[in-house]
């Protein structure tokens, strides 16, 4: 174990020190990380030798104090050597706590994880959303299941988590839990935060995530083509529950609002814009970034259609939005009814707004970015790349078609010569 310790004594003046005396502190450094504590002894600042870290002079008082410092230093070195011999995690904080009689508690993974999740739950609506809490709770369950599967234990000490544990967790999530690559990585990133909490508090001396890097697979965003959107929009034979979900989905296709934002949409978010038309002005729930969206005729018609709905009449919102879970379940039925072979979700509507409704119609990427409430233009450029990919595919099809026509023409000309 390649660790190094350094011990330094130094004076620290306090506001209450007016008699020329200062408090002496001890600073412990282990592998470049520090911990310090007061020795609860004061000395005359003029007699302190910063170079040697002790008092100058030959008086009995000076001799006894410097002897005290040597005793403290020797005891700290002894604690360090004991920890080293026991092959325990060594940190400056651990050496300090052992000296002060505070060492003893070892933290466990799920214990720290649960405390973190409880803190998030207590801060819902104050910087954290239910979605964030749900993700961390799901990550907790996955890590708990892995610990049971791998070690046949209910919990393990944080200090036992290493790079092998992390890569093993990734393999477990993909092979045993059947999670897609990006989904598995998201849960490991959640777990990484828990380990970083332990590292920041010096409950562990090494960061097991130091050599682990999240690798994301690029996944092309799905969206509805204009034909698919028209089919969905014009379909008449829907059950009332499906018609409502379809209308909310179409509204999102023409506004770019995420599910969480359309659910929170109030009439005070609809204002008269710079061009005299009605605009939606709303801070996105996810990023708090402001979205500014002119209301297109299709979106206006949907607002008018549900203006007499009890949910709207009672002032609960602009539209009667169902839960995200129900909406996504009904969208699967809607896709089947419309013959759309895509995984319809509430968020796919936002993708459709960015691609089919705006960018493909010539709206600038900067304008689309502002309407979507993106903080960075790079986020919006993903949709532009999707369109470029689509253009490339269609042009390749066109090339093949033109090549076939040239062959057919050549064949016809040859027949004429014969």
CORBELTA-V433459 format. One line per field, one symbol per residue. ss: DSSP state (H for helix, E for strand, - for the rest). phi: phi as a letter, one per 40 degrees, with the letter a starting at -180 (. if undefined). burial: # if it has 16 or more other C-alpha atoms within 10 Angstrom, else .. A space follows every 50 residues. Layout:
# CORBELTA-V433459
ss=???
phi=???
burial=???
This chain:
# CORBELTA-V433459
ss=----EEEEEEEE--------EEEEEEEEEE--EEEEEEEEEEEEHHHEE- ---EE----HHHHHHHHHHHHHHHHHHHHHHHHHH------HHHHHHHH- -------EHHHHHHHHHHHHHH-E---E-HHHHHHHHHHHHHHHHHHHHH H-----EHHH--HHHHHHHHHHHHH-----HHHHHHHHHHHHHHHHHHHH -------------------------HHHHHHHHH-----HHHHHHHHHHH HHH-----HHHHHH--HHHEEE-----EEEEEE------EEEEE--HHHH HHHHH----HHHH----------HHHHHHHHHHHHHHH-------HHHHH HHHHHHHHHHH---HHHHHHHH----HHHHHHHHHHHHHHHHHHHHHHHH HHHHHHHHHHHHHHHHH-
phi=.cbbbbbbbacbcbcccbbgbbccbbbbbbfgbbabaccfbbbcdcccbc ccgacchbccccdccccdccccccccccccccccccfccbadcccccccc gbcicbcbdcccccccccccccbdgbhbbccccccccccdcccccccccc bfbcabcdcccbcccccccccccccccfccdccccdcccccdcccccccc cgcbcbcccdcbbcbbccbcccacccccccdccccbcbcdcccccdcccc dccbbgccdccccccbcccbbccccgccbcbaccccbgccbbbcccdccc ccccdbcbcdccccgcicbcccccccdcccccccccccgccaccbccccc ccccbccbdccgccccccdcccgccbcdcccdcccccdccccccccccdc cccccccccccccccccc
burial=....#.#####.........##########...###.....##.#..#.. ..###......#..##..#..##..##.##..#.....########.##. .......###.##..##..##......#...##..##.##.######... ....##.##.#....#..######.......#.#########.###.##. .########............###...##..##........######### ################...##......########....######...#. .##..##....#....#####.....######.##....#...####### ##########....#.########.....##.##.##............. ..................
